[in-house]
């Protein structure tokens, strides 16, 4: 445990000292985003464009995460145990890519459809049964959506987006 904490501290300090625009906390055994990180990164949070939190044990992200890293362009959360995202994710004005593959989502995170800049959404390997086709098709920047390995209804693609059984 102490080694994991030291690893996180090293990576955060490197981001601050080198004024990097990315923060990589992948494979750090995190179960939540550490509150202390917000304080340490306060001076550089506006510069952070890419955050990788892949392959941890995250169960949730707080609204504070999204209100702190307002300039975020890419967020990699693959390989965690997330089941939902806070509503604040919908306020990300610069986010272009989000990777939520191999998590525990059973419902499509609807707030993603409110992000006008979002180009790439990866939700492969979750437990999602329905996707909001109409909302997704209205997203101005969306170029790529991956929902492979989800238990989607086999008739899903042929259903009308306005069908009452949706």
C-alpha positions in Angstrom: 0.0 0.0 0.0 2.8 2.4 0.9 4.5 1.7 -2.4 1.3 2.5 -4.3 0.9 5.8 -2.4 4.5 6.7 -3.1 4.0 5.8 -6.8 1.0 8.2 -7.1 2.9 10.9 -5.2 5.9 10.6 -7.6 3.7 10.8 -10.7 1.8 13.8 -9.4 5.0 15.6 -8.4 6.5 15.0 -11.9 3.4 16.5 -13.5 3.6 19.6 -11.3 7.4 20.1 -11.5 7.7 19.4 -15.2 4.4 21.4 -15.9 3.2 18.5 -18.0 -0.2 18.6 -19.6 -1.0 15.0 -18.8 -1.4 13.0 -15.6 -1.0 9.2 -15.7 -2.2 7.4 -12.6 -2.9 4.1 -14.4 -2.2 0.8 -12.5 -2.0 2.6 -9.1 -4.6 0.4 -7.2 -6.8 3.5 -6.7 -10.3 2.9 -5.5 -11.1 6.6 -5.7 -9.4 9.8 -7.0 -7.4 11.0 -3.9 -8.7 14.3 -2.5 -5.1 15.4 -1.7 -4.4 15.4 -5.5 -6.8 18.3 -6.1 -4.7 20.5 -3.7 -1.3 19.4 -5.1 -2.5 20.0 -8.7 -4.4 23.2 -8.0 -1.6 25.3 -9.6 -1.5 23.2 -12.8 -5.0 21.8 -13.1 -5.9 24.3 -15.9 -2.9 23.0 -17.9 -3.9 19.3 -17.7 -5.3 18.1 -21.0 -5.0 14.3 -20.6 -5.7 12.1 -17.6 -5.2 8.3 -17.6 -6.7 6.4 -14.7 -6.8 3.1 -16.5 -6.6 -0.3 -14.7 -7.3 0.8 -11.2 -10.3 -0.2 -9.0 -12.2 3.1 -9.2 -15.9 2.7 -8.2 -16.8 6.4 -8.8 -15.5 9.8 -9.8 -16.7 12.9 -8.0 -18.1 16.1 -9.5 -15.1 17.8 -8.1 -12.9 15.9 -10.5 -14.7 17.4 -13.5 -15.0 20.9 -12.0 -11.2 20.9 -11.3 -9.9 19.6 -14.7 -12.0 21.9 -16.9 -9.5 21.9 -19.8 -9.5 18.1 -20.1 -9.4 16.8 -23.7 -8.9 13.1 -23.1 -9.9 10.9 -20.2 -9.0 7.2 -20.0 -10.9 5.3 -17.4 -10.7 1.8 -18.9 -10.4 -1.2 -16.7 -12.1 0.0 -13.5 -15.4 -0.8 -11.9 -17.3 2.4 -12.6 -21.1 2.1 -12.9 -22.0 5.7 -13.5 -20.5 9.2 -14.1 -21.5 12.3 -12.2 -23.7 14.8 -14.0 -20.8 17.3 -14.1 -19.2 15.3 -16.9 -21.8 16.9 -19.2 -20.2 20.3 -18.5 -16.8 19.3 -20.0 -16.4 21.9 -22.8 -13.2 20.6 -24.3 -13.4 16.8 -23.9 -12.8 15.0 -27.2 -12.2 11.4 -26.1 -13.4 9.2 -23.2 -12.5 5.6 -22.7 -14.9 3.8 -20.4 -14.2 0.3 -21.7 -14.1 -2.7 -19.4 -16.0 -1.1 -16.5 -19.4 -2.0 -15.0 -21.8 0.3 -16.7 -25.2 -1.2 -17.2 -26.8 2.1 -18.4 -25.3 4.3 -21.1 -23.9 7.5 -19.4 -26.4 9.9 -21.0 -24.6 13.0 -19.9 -21.9 12.2 -22.5 -24.4 13.2 -25.2 -24.4 16.8 -23.8 -20.6 17.2 -24.6 -20.6 19.0 -27.9 -16.8 18.5 -28.5 -16.8 14.7 -27.8 -15.5 12.8 -30.8 -14.7 9.4 -29.4 -16.6 7.2 -26.9 -15.4 3.7 -26.0 -17.8 1.6 -23.9 -16.6 -1.8 -25.0 -16.9 -4.6 -22.5 -19.6 -3.2 -20.2 -23.1 -4.5 -19.5 -25.1 -1.9 -21.4 -28.3 -3.1 -23.0 -29.5 0.0 -24.8 -27.9 3.1 -26.3 -29.5 6.5 -26.9 -29.3 6.4 -30.7 -31.2 9.6 -31.3 -29.1 11.6 -28.8 -25.9 10.2 -30.2 -26.8 11.0 -33.7 -27.4 14.6 -32.6 -23.9 15.0 -31.2 -22.1 17.4 -33.5 -18.5 16.1 -33.2 -19.0 12.4 -32.6 -16.9 10.4 -35.1 -16.4 7.0 -33.3 -18.4 5.0 -30.8 -17.4 1.5 -29.6 -20.1 -0.6 -27.8 -18.7 -4.0 -28.7 -19.0 -6.8 -26.1 -22.2 -5.3 -24.5 -25.4 -7.3 -24.2 -27.3 -5.1 -26.7 -30.5 -6.4 -28.0 -29.7 -8.2 -31.3 -32.6 -6.3 -33.0 -31.2 -3.0 -31.7 -29.7 -1.6 -34.9 -32.9 -2.1 -36.9 -35.2 -0.5 -34.4 -36.4 3.0 -35.1 -34.9 5.6 -32.9 -38.4 6.9 -32.1 -39.9 3.5 -31.5 -42.2 3.4 -28.4 -40.5 0.3 -27.1 -37.2 2.2 -26.5 
